[in-house]
Amino acid sequence: MSILVIKPGIQTTIQDAGRIGFQHLGINPGGAMDLRAMQTANALVQNPTDEAVLEFYFPAPVLRFNAGAFIALSGADFKASVNGTHLPVNHPIYIPAGSVLQFNGKNKGQLGYLAIQGGVELIEWLNSYSTNLKAAAGGYEGRALCAGDELTLNTHPKSIRSSTECSVLPWKAHTESFYTNNPFRFIPGKEFGLLSEASRQLFITEAFIILPQSDRMGYRLQGPELQLVEAGEMISSAVTRGTVQLLPNGQCIVLMADHQTTGGYPRIGHIITADLPGLAQKGIGETLHFVQTDLEAAENLLVIQEQHLQQLKNACILQLDAYHRH
């Protein structure tokens, strides 16, 4: 019962909800860039929503299933197929033994997620299976997947009507409420008031482009040069996913999943949690706009997303159980 990596794709890693509670030791949470896509894929196959999944960019991996498995794809749509059969995102899918899963083109988004019912065998590091590439720990041997790697499945899939053919189950997760396209909402950071009035206006009216130097640590942006009222050095202080820092050259960086735990650059804003999935799916060369909001609105939007996720989990349990009974 295993999955063989035929081609690894670009930085295909194991990720879960992250390594929580160790930032005081300098260990960042990491985890899936798009947590909602990870949770959606897991819900579709009746996994705990924080079960470890495969996270991948395009070109994406080519995988051979040496055993049958229930899977779900979410996040980016990379035109997946199994043995010539097109596979949609956000559906539960049965993959028969001997099948080869591949991705044929980039249709939408930047990060794809593959959940497997029951998950795969992994060694936990600091309460998480997420891959920390810099520490070379977690995930699969602390690294991105390579050709020839074999992932052992934890469980056999539940029975299905046809065990020799790929089957796309008929229900779909609707994820539109998880994603914001533009503008991205932010709460002013501790040092937002240190920006000149003109720079504060530029931040909420002008466009910012994601630069090629961007990665899982942060999205570097190219936009109007922002200036502080008075330049000066800062004591390093806590940062988190979504923190927008002002670099010495007047440009911004938005910290992402693999962010450092502290930073000495001004924190001019924090992208709200509800908008981070949409931000994760933005790619190099795409344009971002920002709009200011407040803590109450951010909390309300997050509650709505959590309620939608719970409804999705409940619906998937009922649908899959009914499917197996018939």
Secondary structure, 3 states (H helix, E strand, C coil): CEEEEEECCCCCEEECCCCCCCHHHCCCCCCCCCHHHHHHHHHHCCCCCCCCEEEECCCCCEEEECCCEEEEEEEEECCEEECCEEECCCCEEEECCCEEEEECCCCEEEEEEEEECCCECCCCECCECCCECCCCECCECCECCCCCCEEEECCCCCCCCCCCCCEECCCCCCCHHHCCCCCEEEEECCCHHHECHHHHHHHHHCCEEECCCCCCCEEEEECCCCCECCCCCCCCEECCCCEEEECCCCCEEEECCCCCCEECCCEEEEECHHHHHHHHCCCCCCEECEEECCHHHHHHHHHHHHHHHHHHHHHHHHHHHHHHHC
